[in-house]
Amino acid sequence: MSERIERVRVTNRNAFLLSDMHDGVPYEFPPGVTVTIPVEAAAHMFGWPAEEQEMHLYMARRYGWNQPHHYKADDNGLMLWQKNTRNIILSVEQYEMRRVQMPNAPIPAEEAAEAPDVIGLNIDPPAPRRTVVGRRKRGTGKPRKQVLRPRVPQSPPSSTSEPVSFETPSD
């Protein structure tokens, strides 16, 4: 059984760059370049899949081509928004994912045990060391935090101008 994947090819035949975003991913469609995008992004940006007229109306609203100056008709009778939306071409690509047998393909891991041992690659690795339960060795693990204790003056300050000496308490 094979899995099928669909992608949508978008070609911008307008004279300007079209940029949009879906699911936090920015997409840019330069003029004259075909860009392949996921189906979900095409549905979000272009209203795909739908009838052509519905998609054109969706794109006109999304990209702001529904303003009054976009409704002016040219010599052919097409309005500007219709011209812009018709210049965006959408087509579908389908991919099929399946396993392909090739003579020079590497041997899968499941079959590697039955493969001939050419260079000694099928030698079993040594058994893992057992964990020893008990006391930790010194010098491994996190170092202990040093506890800071406040210094205490030896005697109360006198009225003379002698310097006060501090003594650290002993444990």
Secondary structure, 3 states (H helix, E strand, C coil): CCEEEEEEEEEECCCCCEEEEECCEEEEECECCEEEEEHHHHHHHHCCCCCHHHHHHHHHHHCCCCCHHHHCECCCCCEHHHHHHHCEEEEEEEEEECCCCCCCCCCCHHHCCCCCCCCCCCCCCCCCCCCCCCCCCCCCCCCCCCCCCCCEECCCCCCCCCCCCEECCCC
